[in-house]
Every structure is written in structure tokens, then in C-alpha cells.
Amino acid sequence: MQIGIPREADGSETRVAVSPEAVARLTKKEGAKVLIESGLGEKCRWSDEEYREKGAEVAPNRTSLLEGSDLILRVGMPPKEEIGAMQKGAVHISHLDPFNRRDLVEAFREADVSAISMELVPRSTRAQKMDSLSSQHSLAGYVMVLVGADLLDRVLPMMITPCGTVGPARVFVIGAGVAGLQAIATAKRLGARVEAFDTRPVVKEQVESLGARFVEIDLGDTGQTEQGYAKELTEEQKRLQLEGMKKFCRLADLVITTAKLFGRPAPRVVTREMLEGMRPGSVVIDYAAESGGNVEGSKPGEVVEIGGVRVVGFTNFPGRVAADASRMYANNLYNMIDEFWDEESGRMKIDLEDEILRDCLVAHQGEIVSPIVRKVLGIEEAAS
């Protein structure tokens, strides 16, 4: 089985789908051959020679790689025109944003290419090692604190010096999922005074175990989904949440919002009124700027100043630590391949009954097969 890894179509993407170490593991599988596009790892400082030393071959050109590979791995979405260049029956694995990119889903169906969307890997014990959203969110939480610390005009820890004492900066983290918990842990390690809020009371213990104060706002009945995500709030609950968080934003030097929802617009958790109540020189990091924004006025890829507060809307926070982000993502992909590798045939086996593939396998054998994707795209309703 030829495994092909092309360079990312998005020129701003710094991560890659396989590290040299991952190549070494893949080539040990019986029947596996790894082919990379030249320059694949240059943004992670990995040369073609490093990949060759681990067993990869460098494709003569991108077209031959796409046409000749049985399995194609990427970080992001492929250009739609490249899907038709893949061989019939090939398997493509990457982040696909299938809820918003029906055109890509249809292109995979029409080309008879099996498409696996890494965003749809279930949050289960067995699938944990394949969960790329969690691995990348964890790195994002770390990076957001460093970006905020760099932009602040003060230090995070308390410092006692001969010329006086500097108190610790206050950090307020909104959302205690994977990214939020890592942000809390990082800010605490850097010596900040950390407070955090989440609509799910069940995460209070996790927040406090990291040394942060859990902010409690009475929203009535909230909770989480079966996969551990926060449930959507009612309009009244959203109003109560904003009112309750206003005080903590006003006191904070650094606010980090982490309410980034896959496939849905981001909820607004910091309003312009809240920004105007903060001290000049404060910093707010919006993790969801590219999907509508948690912070009113944030702009994707930019730092804007609102009432003296710097609002950071950078995209791809994991890509700021590209080498480690790529290693972690490459491990997610390897674990996916390893889980379904058939030693006898030397190929990745697609099992439609498997609980992991059932949702994340978007297209297969000319059909859109993921039940959740069919539901979101309205395919079931159209067929009835």
C-alpha cells in the first residue's frame, strides 16, 4: 500500500501530517511504502533527507503522488480539484470540516474516494489516541498563554525584589475543555493568579486540581453532551453568563476564551461592553476568531485594540509550535492507521460497523455514509 503525503494546500499552514519518526513506524508495516512531496517538512525544519533516512521516498511531482497513492494523509482540506486526481478506492484522511464543506464531501463521493474526517473521531477511551482535536487543542492552550504574556505590559508571576514587590497578573480563562485546562495549567506554572469559568459544573474539580479558582455563575440547568462538550445555552442563560463574567474580565490582565465549536459558529462570550470595562493594557485572546469569534470585535489573524485592550484573533495557535504539533498529529494518524491495518493484505481495512469509523468515515464507495454528516447536511430528510 502506497501512503502519500503531499504538502499542505494552505500556504499558511506550518504543520505537516507525518514526522520523520512517524515515517519510520509506517514503513515497518508489511506492504507499506511512504511517498512524500519534496519540501514537505521544511516549515518544521525537517529536510527531505531526514525523511529518506527514515524510509520515505520523495515523489517526482505532486500529480504522481496523488494518482499513485492508496492512502493520502494531510493536516487540512484538499483543494477540490485534487480529489478527482486520486485513484478510485483510495482513502484520504485529514481535517475536512464536513458540516460546512458539502462541496468537498460530494467531491469525495463522486470520485469514489473514502474520506475520513479527523474532527469526527469520537471522544471514547479506545479512540483517545486518535483524537487530533484534543492533541491540537492542548497545544493551543499552552501557546495562547505565551502569546498573551508576550503582549502584556507586565509580568505574570509575583516578583519580590529589593526595589519592591510586583503582584501576580490575573488570568481569566473562559472554557475548561482541553484547551482551557492547558491554558490554566500553563498560566499557573508561570506564576499567574488564575480564575476559570465553564458552563459545566462537572469540570470544577479539574480546574481546582490545577490550582485555579473556579468561578461559579448560577445559570440553572446546564450540562454536557455524551462526548463531553458543553451544551448550548438558552438566551436567558447566555445573558446571565455575560453578566456574571463581566466582573472577572474587569479584574483580569489576561482573558483567554476557548469556546471553539466544531462545525458551528462560535458563541459570543466577551462583548464590547465587557472590553470597555477592562483596564487599558489588558489582553484578550480569542481562540475562535476564525469561526465567528468569542470576542466582539476580534478579527481573524489580527491584533486589534478596543478601548486600550488588545484583542488577539490569531488563527492556528498549534501551528506556532509546528514541530511538536506535527509530531502529535502524526501520532494520531499513525494510531488510526495502526488500529485498522490488516497485516494479511498489507492495507488499511475500512470496517463500516466499527464504532470509530462509523461517524468519522464521511464518504465510502460512492456514498456519504457518516450518520452524523448525513443528518447535518439534511441527506436523510431529502431521501424520505
DOSEMAR-100071 format. One record per residue (C-alpha): residue number from 1; residue in three letters; chain; x, y, z. Coordinates in steps of 0.001 Angstrom, whole numbers, padded with zeros to 6 digits. Last residue first. Example, Ala and Ser with C-alpha at 12.3 -4.5 7.8 and 13.67 -1.06 7.14 Angstrom:
BEGIN
+-----+------+-----+---------+---------+---------+
! seq ! type ! mol !    east !   north !      up !
+-----+------+-----+---------+---------+---------+
!   2 !  SER !   A !  013670 ! -001060 !  007140 !
!   1 !  ALA !   A !  012300 ! -004500 !  007800 !
+-----+------+-----+---------+---------+---------+
This chain:
BEGIN
+-----+------+-----+---------+---------+---------+
! seq ! type ! mol !    east !   north !      up !
+-----+------+-----+---------+---------+---------+
! 384 !  SER !   A ! -037514 !  010454 !  002806 !
! 383 !  ALA !   A ! -034273 !  010919 !  000832 !
! 382 !  ALA !   A ! -034069 !  014670 !  001371 !
! 381 !  GLU !   A ! -034667 !  014239 !  005085 !
! 380 !  GLU !   A ! -031847 !  011700 !  005360 !
! 379 !  ILE !   A ! -029484 !  013960 !  003400 !
! 378 !  GLY !   A ! -030079 !  017005 !  005563 !
! 377 !  LEU !   A ! -026415 !  018001 !  005649 !
! 376 !  VAL !   A ! -026323 !  017745 !  009461 !
! 375 !  LYS !   A ! -028081 !  014349 !  009427 !
! 374 !  ARG !   A ! -025944 !  012865 !  006661 !
! 373 !  VAL !   A ! -022830 !  014110 !  008441 !
! 372 !  ILE !   A ! -023926 !  012489 !  011714 !
! 371 !  PRO !   A ! -024808 !  009219 !  010008 !
! 370 !  SER !   A ! -021438 !  009049 !  008195 !
! 369 !  VAL !   A ! -022024 !  007200 !  004904 !
! 368 !  ILE !   A ! -021960 !  009670 !  002032 !
! 367 !  GLU !   A ! -021836 !  007175 ! -000855 !
! 366 !  GLY !   A ! -019536 !  006444 ! -003792 !
! 365 !  GLN !   A ! -017716 !  003564 ! -002144 !
! 364 !  HIS !   A ! -017083 !  005487 !  001081 !
! 363 !  ALA !   A ! -017653 !  009070 !  002243 !
! 362 !  VAL !   A ! -017614 !  010595 !  005731 !
! 361 !  LEU !   A ! -015842 !  007908 !  007732 !
! 360 !  CYS !   A ! -015676 !  009810 !  011054 !
! 359 !  ASP !   A ! -019048 !  008585 !  012347 !
! 358 !  ARG !   A ! -018988 !  004795 !  011866 !
! 357 !  LEU !   A ! -015193 !  004705 !  011706 !
! 356 !  ILE !   A ! -014831 !  004757 !  015482 !
! 355 !  GLU !   A ! -017712 !  002408 !  016351 !
! 354 !  ASP !   A ! -016647 ! -000144 !  013731 !
! 353 !  GLU !   A ! -019516 ! -001424 !  011602 !
! 352 !  LEU !   A ! -018321 !  000220 !  008381 !
! 351 !  ASP !   A ! -014947 ! -001502 !  008659 !
! 350 !  ILE !   A ! -012427 !  000025 !  006270 !
! 349 !  LYS !   A ! -009225 ! -002022 !  006355 !
! 348 !  MET !   A ! -005895 ! -000234 !  005912 !
! 347 !  ARG !   A ! -003719 ! -002373 !  003695 !
! 346 !  GLY !   A ! -000988 ! -005003 !  003852 !
! 345 !  SER !   A ! -003468 ! -007734 !  002901 !
! 344 !  GLU !   A ! -002612 ! -010110 !  005750 !
! 343 !  GLU !   A ! -001447 ! -007437 !  008161 !
! 342 !  ASP !   A ! -004786 ! -005600 !  008040 !
! 341 !  TRP !   A ! -004279 ! -002118 !  009469 !
! 340 !  PHE !   A ! -007345 ! -000650 !  011161 !
! 339 !  GLU !   A ! -005907 !  000380 !  014537 !
! 338 !  ASP !   A ! -002476 !  001003 !  013027 !
! 337 !  ILE !   A ! -003858 !  003528 !  010551 !
! 336 !  MET !   A ! -005682 !  005488 !  013248 !
! 335 !  ASN !   A ! -002698 !  005243 !  015586 !
! 334 !  TYR !   A ! -000432 !  006539 !  012823 !
! 333 !  LEU !   A ! -002783 !  009450 !  012208 !
! 332 !  ASN !   A ! -002872 !  010487 !  015865 !
! 331 !  ASN !   A !  000910 !  010046 !  016048 !
! 330 !  ALA !   A !  001327 !  012333 !  013037 !
! 329 !  TYR !   A ! -000895 !  014880 !  014808 !
! 328 !  MET !   A !  001364 !  014811 !  017864 !
! 327 !  ARG !   A !  004548 !  015064 !  015821 !
! 326 !  SER !   A !  003062 !  017854 !  013700 !
! 325 !  ALA !   A !  002058 !  019881 !  016762 !
! 324 !  ASP !   A !  005536 !  019295 !  018191 !
! 323 !  ALA !   A !  007221 !  020638 !  015065 !
! 322 !  ALA !   A !  004688 !  023380 !  014380 !
! 321 !  VAL !   A !  004738 !  025197 !  017708 !
! 320 !  ARG !   A !  003038 !  028271 !  016244 !
! 319 !  GLY !   A !  000917 !  025885 !  014174 !
! 318 !  PRO !   A ! -000932 !  024919 !  017354 !
! 317 !  PHE !   A ! -002300 !  028510 !  017505 !
! 316 !  ASN !   A ! -003843 !  028158 !  014050 !
! 315 !  THR !   A ! -005617 !  031512 !  013811 !
! 314 !  PHE !   A ! -004688 !  034683 !  015670 !
! 313 !  GLY !   A ! -007592 !  036833 !  016846 !
! 312 !  VAL !   A ! -005867 !  038760 !  019618 !
! 311 !  VAL !   A ! -007776 !  041610 !  021258 !
! 310 !  ARG !   A ! -005544 !  044309 !  022757 !
! 309 !  VAL !   A ! -007418 !  046434 !  025262 !
! 308 !  GLY !   A ! -006972 !  050223 !  025096 !
! 307 !  GLY !   A ! -010610 !  050829 !  024282 !
! 306 !  ILE !   A ! -010530 !  048227 !  021534 !
! 305 !  GLU !   A ! -007130 !  047452 !  020020 !
! 304 !  VAL !   A ! -006909 !  044901 !  017242 !
! 303 !  VAL !   A ! -004462 !  042026 !  016861 !
! 302 !  GLU !   A ! -005051 !  040164 !  013614 !
! 301 !  GLY !   A ! -005320 !  036701 !  012072 !
! 300 !  PRO !   A ! -009092 !  036550 !  012305 !
! 299 !  LYS !   A ! -010545 !  039834 !  013600 !
! 298 !  SER !   A ! -011934 !  040326 !  017106 !
! 297 !  GLY !   A ! -014653 !  042968 !  017520 !
! 296 !  GLU !   A ! -016910 !  041044 !  019886 !
! 295 !  VAL !   A ! -014962 !  038207 !  021456 !
! 294 !  ASN !   A ! -015887 !  034531 !  021109 !
! 293 !  GLY !   A ! -015334 !  034872 !  017366 !
! 292 !  GLY !   A ! -017230 !  033925 !  014237 !
! 291 !  SER !   A ! -015360 !  030773 !  013283 !
! 290 !  GLU !   A ! -011930 !  032299 !  012554 !
! 289 !  ALA !   A ! -011832 !  034227 !  015833 !
! 288 !  ALA !   A ! -012432 !  031084 !  017916 !
! 287 !  TYR !   A ! -009370 !  031135 !  020184 !
! 286 !  ASP !   A ! -009940 !  034778 !  021097 !
! 285 !  ILE !   A ! -007102 !  036011 !  023336 !
! 284 !  VAL !   A ! -007845 !  039150 !  025372 !
! 283 !  VAL !   A ! -005043 !  041436 !  026582 !
! 282 !  SER !   A ! -005084 !  044201 !  029181 !
! 281 !  GLY !   A ! -003100 !  047375 !  028529 !
! 280 !  PRO !   A ! -006042 !  049640 !  029301 !
! 279 !  ARG !   A ! -008029 !  048107 !  032180 !
! 278 !  MET !   A ! -011236 !  046287 !  031299 !
! 277 !  GLY !   A ! -014728 !  047841 !  031285 !
! 276 !  GLU !   A ! -014546 !  048665 !  027582 !
! 275 !  LEU !   A ! -013894 !  045003 !  026849 !
! 274 !  MET !   A ! -017022 !  043970 !  028760 !
! 273 !  GLU !   A ! -019110 !  046480 !  026816 !
! 272 !  ARG !   A ! -017589 !  045162 !  023568 !
! 271 !  THR !   A ! -018903 !  041733 !  024495 !
! 270 !  VAL !   A ! -016976 !  038662 !  025669 !
! 269 !  VAL !   A ! -018700 !  035257 !  025469 !
! 268 !  ARG !   A ! -020080 !  035287 !  021918 !
! 267 !  PRO !   A ! -020644 !  031667 !  020876 !
! 266 !  ALA !   A ! -018542 !  030328 !  017985 !
! 265 !  PRO !   A ! -020380 !  029370 !  014804 !
! 264 !  ARG !   A ! -020808 !  025607 !  014429 !
! 263 !  GLY !   A ! -018885 !  022788 !  012723 !
! 262 !  PHE !   A ! -016529 !  022184 !  015624 !
! 261 !  LEU !   A ! -017136 !  024590 !  018489 !
! 260 !  LYS !   A ! -014442 !  026898 !  019848 !
! 259 !  ALA !   A ! -015286 !  028263 !  023282 !
! 258 !  THR !   A ! -011668 !  028804 !  024386 !
! 257 !  THR !   A ! -011567 !  032422 !  025573 !
! 256 !  ILE !   A ! -008410 !  033670 !  027265 !
! 255 !  VAL !   A ! -008520 !  036852 !  029337 !
! 254 !  LEU !   A ! -005283 !  038496 !  030501 !
! 253 !  ASP !   A ! -004974 !  041361 !  032968 !
! 252 !  ALA !   A ! -008202 !  040390 !  034678 !
! 251 !  LEU !   A ! -010279 !  042446 !  037112 !
! 250 !  ARG !   A ! -012754 !  043747 !  034519 !
! 249 !  CYS !   A ! -012995 !  040317 !  032904 !
! 248 !  PHE !   A ! -013881 !  038845 !  036286 !
! 247 !  LYS !   A ! -016633 !  041377 !  036897 !
! 246 !  LYS !   A ! -018201 !  040923 !  033444 !
! 245 !  MET !   A ! -018303 !  037139 !  033783 !
! 244 !  GLY !   A ! -021560 !  037060 !  035749 !
! 243 !  GLU !   A ! -023372 !  039446 !  033424 !
! 242 !  LEU !   A ! -022241 !  037523 !  030371 !
! 241 !  GLN !   A ! -023335 !  034210 !  031881 !
! 240 !  LEU !   A ! -026721 !  035556 !  032941 !
! 239 !  ARG !   A ! -027395 !  036790 !  029411 !
! 238 !  LYS !   A ! -026304 !  033463 !  027900 !
! 237 !  GLN !   A ! -028586 !  031622 !  030332 !
! 236 !  GLU !   A ! -031511 !  033798 !  029220 !
! 235 !  GLU !   A ! -030763 !  033083 !  025553 !
! 234 !  THR !   A ! -030639 !  029340 !  026258 !
! 233 !  LEU !   A ! -027251 !  027676 !  026472 !
! 232 !  GLU !   A ! -025770 !  025131 !  024063 !
! 231 !  LYS !   A ! -024484 !  022024 !  025809 !
! 230 !  ALA !   A ! -020810 !  021914 !  026789 !
! 229 !  TYR !   A ! -018836 !  019089 !  025225 !
! 228 !  GLY !   A ! -018180 !  015772 !  026969 !
! 227 !  GLN !   A ! -018995 !  013342 !  024176 !
! 226 !  GLU !   A ! -022429 !  012495 !  025613 !
! 225 !  THR !   A ! -023172 !  016230 !  025723 !
! 224 !  GLN !   A ! -022608 !  018435 !  028752 !
! 223 !  GLY !   A ! -024574 !  020127 !  031467 !
! 222 !  THR !   A ! -026695 !  023191 !  032174 !
! 221 !  ASP !   A ! -029771 !  023581 !  034422 !
! 220 !  GLY !   A ! -029792 !  026978 !  036119 !
! 219 !  LEU !   A ! -027199 !  029511 !  035100 !
! 218 !  ASP !   A ! -025860 !  030291 !  038579 !
! 217 !  ILE !   A ! -022344 !  031577 !  037999 !
! 216 !  GLU !   A ! -019488 !  029795 !  039769 !
! 215 !  VAL !   A ! -015921 !  030867 !  039033 !
! 214 !  PHE !   A ! -013491 !  028011 !  039614 !
! 213 !  ARG !   A ! -010306 !  029231 !  041261 !
! 212 !  ALA !   A ! -007110 !  027808 !  039780 !
! 211 !  GLY !   A ! -004615 !  025418 !  041364 !
! 210 !  LEU !   A ! -004675 !  022750 !  038668 !
! 209 !  SER !   A ! -006832 !  020487 !  040847 !
! 208 !  GLU !   A ! -009261 !  023400 !  041129 !
! 207 !  VAL !   A ! -009973 !  023372 !  037407 !
! 206 !  GLN !   A ! -010389 !  019597 !  037314 !
! 205 !  GLU !   A ! -012744 !  019653 !  040305 !
! 204 !  LYS !   A ! -014884 !  022376 !  038757 !
! 203 !  VAL !   A ! -015253 !  020428 !  035496 !
! 202 !  VAL !   A ! -018639 !  018926 !  036490 !
! 201 !  PRO !   A ! -020122 !  022410 !  036889 !
! 200 !  ARG !   A ! -020350 !  022603 !  033068 !
! 199 !  THR !   A ! -020908 !  026207 !  031930 !
! 198 !  ASP !   A ! -017212 !  026837 !  032372 !
! 197 !  PHE !   A ! -015351 !  029583 !  034198 !
! 196 !  ALA !   A ! -011733 !  029995 !  035203 !
! 195 !  GLU !   A ! -009623 !  032026 !  037607 !
! 194 !  VAL !   A ! -005836 !  032128 !  037603 !
! 193 !  ARG !   A ! -003351 !  034141 !  039654 !
! 192 !  ALA !   A ! -000240 !  033973 !  037490 !
! 191 !  GLY !   A !  003008 !  032213 !  038375 !
! 190 !  LEU !   A !  004162 !  030888 !  035018 !
! 189 !  ARG !   A !  003183 !  027365 !  036060 !
! 188 !  LYS !   A ! -000273 !  028701 !  036892 !
! 187 !  ALA !   A ! -000627 !  030246 !  033419 !
! 186 !  THR !   A !  000417 !  026945 !  031828 !
! 185 !  ALA !   A ! -002006 !  024845 !  033872 !
! 184 !  ILE !   A ! -004908 !  027192 !  033188 !
! 183 !  ALA !   A ! -004123 !  027320 !  029459 !
! 182 !  GLN !   A ! -003923 !  023510 !  029403 !
! 181 !  LEU !   A ! -007309 !  023301 !  031096 !
! 180 !  GLY !   A ! -008798 !  025785 !  028638 !
! 179 !  ALA !   A ! -007510 !  023995 !  025554 !
! 178 !  VAL !   A ! -008826 !  020595 !  026699 !
! 177 !  GLY !   A ! -012151 !  021950 !  027933 !
! 176 !  ALA !   A ! -012362 !  024449 !  030739 !
! 175 !  GLY !   A ! -013979 !  027411 !  028991 !
! 174 !  ILE !   A ! -013318 !  031060 !  029799 !
! 173 !  VAL !   A ! -009867 !  031502 !  031305 !
! 172 !  PHE !   A ! -009277 !  034586 !  033478 !
! 171 !  VAL !   A ! -005650 !  035458 !  034186 !
! 170 !  ARG !   A ! -004654 !  037878 !  036932 !
! 169 !  ALA !   A ! -001062 !  039089 !  036981 !
! 168 !  PRO !   A !  000920 !  038389 !  040129 !
! 167 !  GLY !   A !  001937 !  041294 !  042377 !
! 166 !  VAL !   A !  005238 !  043106 !  041880 !
! 165 !  THR !   A !  007136 !  043718 !  045107 !
! 164 !  GLY !   A !  009634 !  046497 !  045649 !
! 163 !  CYS !   A !  013104 !  047790 !  044891 !
! 162 !  PRO !   A !  014983 !  044945 !  046527 !
! 161 !  THR !   A !  012822 !  042491 !  044539 !
! 160 !  ILE !   A !  009837 !  040259 !  045242 !
! 159 !  MET !   A !  008247 !  039080 !  041995 !
! 158 !  MET !   A !  004693 !  037753 !  041677 !
! 157 !  PRO !   A !  004359 !  035920 !  038400 !
! 156 !  LEU !   A !  002742 !  037062 !  035124 !
! 155 !  VAL !   A !  004915 !  040014 !  034139 !
! 154 !  ARG !   A !  003564 !  043352 !  032857 !
! 153 !  ASP !   A !  002978 !  045130 !  029552 !
! 152 !  LEU !   A !  001059 !  042138 !  028203 !
! 151 !  LEU !   A !  001688 !  041125 !  024602 !
! 150 !  ASP !   A !  004259 !  038403 !  025330 !
! 149 !  ALA !   A !  002223 !  037011 !  028217 !
! 148 !  GLY !   A ! -000819 !  036752 !  025950 !
! 147 !  VAL !   A !  001114 !  034905 !  023260 !
! 146 !  LEU !   A !  002576 !  032556 !  025880 !
! 145 !  VAL !   A ! -000864 !  031892 !  027372 !
! 144 !  MET !   A ! -002318 !  031201 !  023938 !
! 143 !  VAL !   A !  000516 !  028784 !  023137 !
! 142 !  TYR !   A ! -000248 !  026439 !  026032 !
! 141 !  GLY !   A ! -003969 !  026274 !  025308 !
! 140 !  ALA !   A ! -003225 !  025759 !  021608 !
! 139 !  LEU !   A ! -001012 !  022768 !  022401 !
! 138 !  SER !   A ! -003867 !  021071 !  024241 !
! 137 !  HIS !   A ! -006317 !  021993 !  021498 !
! 136 !  GLN !   A ! -004057 !  020203 !  018969 !
! 135 !  SER !   A ! -003990 !  016913 !  020870 !
! 134 !  SER !   A ! -007676 !  017134 !  021720 !
! 133 !  LEU !   A ! -008773 !  017826 !  018152 !
! 132 !  SER !   A ! -006429 !  015095 !  016917 !
! 131 !  ASP !   A ! -008213 !  012325 !  018810 !
! 130 !  MET !   A ! -006517 !  009169 !  017505 !
! 129 !  LYS !   A ! -005033 !  008068 !  020856 !
! 128 !  GLN !   A ! -008368 !  008770 !  022536 !
! 127 !  ALA !   A ! -010274 !  006463 !  020187 !
! 126 !  ARG !   A ! -010432 !  003495 !  022565 !
! 125 !  THR !   A ! -011348 !  005631 !  025565 !
! 124 !  SER !   A ! -014017 !  007499 !  023653 !
! 123 !  ARG !   A ! -014217 !  011022 !  022308 !
! 122 !  PRO !   A ! -015311 !  010047 !  018808 !
! 121 !  VAL !   A ! -013151 !  010863 !  015756 !
! 120 !  LEU !   A ! -015291 !  013386 !  013878 !
! 119 !  GLU !   A ! -012690 !  016142 !  013569 !
! 118 !  MET !   A ! -010330 !  013657 !  011901 !
! 117 !  SER !   A ! -012616 !  013406 !  008867 !
! 116 !  ILE !   A ! -012070 !  010157 !  006975 !
! 115 !  ALA !   A ! -012738 !  010203 !  003233 !
! 114 !  SER !   A ! -013061 !  007060 !  001099 !
! 113 !  VAL !   A ! -012577 !  008113 ! -002526 !
! 112 !  ASP !   A ! -015261 !  007157 ! -005044 !
! 111 !  ALA !   A ! -014578 !  010347 ! -007050 !
! 110 !  GLU !   A ! -018239 !  011385 ! -006844 !
! 109 !  ARG !   A ! -018392 !  010722 ! -003101 !
! 108 !  PHE !   A ! -015142 !  012581 ! -002440 !
! 107 !  ALA !   A ! -016414 !  015541 ! -004470 !
! 106 !  GLU !   A ! -019728 !  015462 ! -002586 !
! 105 !  VAL !   A ! -017917 !  015744 !  000758 !
! 104 !  LEU !   A ! -015785 !  018554 ! -000628 !
! 103 !  ASP !   A ! -018833 !  020520 ! -001826 !
! 102 !  ARG !   A ! -020574 !  019854 !  001487 !
! 101 !  ARG !   A ! -017902 !  021927 !  003166 !
! 100 !  ASN !   A ! -019569 !  023367 !  006265 !
!  99 !  PHE !   A ! -020539 !  020189 !  008127 !
!  98 !  PRO !   A ! -017618 !  018297 !  006581 !
!  97 !  ASP !   A ! -014875 !  020479 !  008117 !
!  96 !  LEU !   A ! -012319 !  018183 !  006427 !
!  95 !  HIS !   A ! -009455 !  017575 !  008866 !
!  94 !  SER !   A ! -007401 !  014834 !  007226 !
!  93 !  ILE !   A ! -007529 !  011222 !  005999 !
!  92 !  HIS !   A ! -007977 !  010173 !  002342 !
!  91 !  VAL !   A ! -008500 !  006534 !  001377 !
!  90 !  ALA !   A ! -008205 !  005428 ! -002271 !
!  89 !  GLY !   A ! -010994 !  003426 ! -003905 !
!  88 !  LYS !   A ! -010761 !  005243 ! -007237 !
!  87 !  GLN !   A ! -007378 !  006886 ! -007620 !
!  86 !  MET !   A ! -006916 !  010474 ! -006596 !
!  85 !  ALA !   A ! -006932 !  013146 ! -009327 !
!  84 !  GLY !   A ! -010623 !  013879 ! -008766 !
!  83 !  ILE !   A ! -009858 !  014926 ! -005207 !
!  82 !  GLU !   A ! -007239 !  017379 ! -006435 !
!  81 !  GLU !   A ! -009807 !  019769 ! -007919 !
!  80 !  LYS !   A ! -011463 !  020186 ! -004541 !
!  79 !  PRO !   A ! -008267 !  021501 ! -002981 !
!  78 !  PRO !   A ! -007500 !  019194 ! -000047 !
!  77 !  MET !   A ! -008582 !  020091 !  003482 !
!  76 !  GLY !   A ! -006084 !  020314 !  006299 !
!  75 !  VAL !   A ! -003481 !  018170 !  008037 !
!  74 !  ARG !   A ! -002932 !  015666 !  005252 !
!  73 !  LEU !   A ! -002623 !  011926 !  004654 !
!  72 !  ILE !   A ! -003316 !  010040 !  001425 !
!  71 !  LEU !   A ! -003808 !  006255 !  001274 !
!  70 !  ASP !   A ! -003746 !  004200 ! -001931 !
!  69 !  SER !   A ! -001285 !  006572 ! -003549 !
!  68 !  GLY !   A ! -000431 !  006603 ! -007247 !
!  67 !  GLU !   A ! -002540 !  009451 ! -008585 !
!  66 !  LEU !   A ! -001835 !  011831 ! -005716 !
!  65 !  LEU !   A !  001910 !  011192 ! -005646 !
!  64 !  SER !   A !  002192 !  011263 ! -009440 !
!  63 !  THR !   A !  000481 !  014652 ! -009504 !
!  62 !  ARG !   A !  002654 !  016152 ! -006761 !
!  61 !  ASN !   A !  005933 !  015505 ! -008576 !
!  60 !  PRO !   A !  008961 !  013183 ! -008619 !
!  59 !  ALA !   A !  007812 !  011789 ! -005271 !
!  58 !  VAL !   A !  010353 !  011594 ! -002464 !
!  57 !  GLU !   A !  010723 !  008139 ! -000908 !
!  56 !  ALA !   A !  010359 !  007550 !  002808 !
!  55 !  GLY !   A !  012423 !  005118 !  004872 !
!  54 !  LYS !   A !  013599 !  007028 !  007931 !
!  53 !  GLU !   A !  016759 !  008250 !  006196 !
!  52 !  ARG !   A !  014611 !  009444 !  003309 !
!  51 !  TYR !   A !  012549 !  011620 !  005668 !
!  50 !  GLU !   A !  015697 !  013196 !  007081 !
!  49 !  GLU !   A !  016957 !  013714 !  003520 !
!  48 !  ASP !   A !  013785 !  015560 !  002551 !
!  47 !  SER !   A !  014643 !  018044 !  005278 !
!  46 !  TRP !   A !  012757 !  018635 !  008516 !
!  45 !  ARG !   A !  012930 !  022239 !  009753 !
!  44 !  CYS !   A !  009232 !  022192 !  010757 !
!  43 !  LYS !   A !  008379 !  024615 !  007935 !
!  42 !  GLU !   A !  010555 !  022486 !  005592 !
!  41 !  GLY !   A !  008680 !  019268 !  006294 !
!  40 !  LEU !   A !  007024 !  018550 !  002952 !
!  39 !  GLY !   A !  009776 !  020104 !  000822 !
!  38 !  SER !   A !  009548 !  017357 ! -001800 !
!  37 !  GLU !   A !  006201 !  015556 ! -001713 !
!  36 !  ILE !   A !  006276 !  012389 !  000329 !
!  35 !  LEU !   A !  005931 !  008697 ! -000558 !
!  34 !  VAL !   A !  005674 !  006038 !  002148 !
!  33 !  LYS !   A !  005527 !  002346 !  001205 !
!  32 !  ALA !   A !  003566 ! -000096 !  003350 !
!  31 !  GLY !   A !  003360 ! -003816 !  002499 !
!  30 !  GLU !   A !  004190 ! -005097 !  005969 !
!  29 !  LYS !   A !  004255 ! -002224 !  008405 !
!  28 !  LYS !   A !  007745 ! -001094 !  009342 !
!  27 !  THR !   A !  007433 !  001765 !  006840 !
!  26 !  LEU !   A !  004751 !  003385 !  008999 !
!  25 !  ARG !   A !  006888 !  003498 !  012143 !
!  24 !  ALA !   A !  009893 !  005082 !  010428 !
!  23 !  VAL !   A !  007594 !  007550 !  008665 !
!  22 !  ALA !   A !  006167 !  008582 !  012037 !
!  21 !  GLU !   A !  009660 !  009457 !  013259 !
!  20 !  PRO !   A !  010272 !  011588 !  010153 !
!  19 !  SER !   A !  007101 !  013499 !  011022 !
!  18 !  VAL !   A !  003853 !  012989 !  009157 !
!  17 !  ALA !   A !  000808 !  015173 !  008502 !
!  16 !  VAL !   A !  002570 !  018529 !  008386 !
!  15 !  ARG !   A !  002106 !  021712 !  010383 !
!  14 !  THR !   A !  003026 !  025216 !  009208 !
!  13 !  GLU !   A ! -000211 !  026031 !  007393 !
!  12 !  SER !   A ! -000035 !  029497 !  005807 !
!  11 !  GLY !   A !  000373 !  028064 !  002310 !
!  10 !  ASP !   A ! -002906 !  026204 !  002575 !
!   9 !  ALA !   A ! -002582 !  023338 !  000081 !
!   8 !  GLU !   A ! -000456 !  021370 !  002531 !
!   7 !  ARG !   A !  002443 !  019446 !  001020 !
!   6 !  PRO !   A !  001514 !  015974 ! -000159 !
!   5 !  ILE !   A !  001765 !  012801 !  001952 !
!   4 !  GLY !   A !  001233 !  009550 !  000052 !
!   3 !  ILE !   A !  000924 !  006097 !  001582 !
!   2 !  GLN !   A !  001442 !  003363 ! -001001 !
!   1 !  MET !   A !  000000 !  000000 !  000000 !
+-----+------+-----+---------+---------+---------+
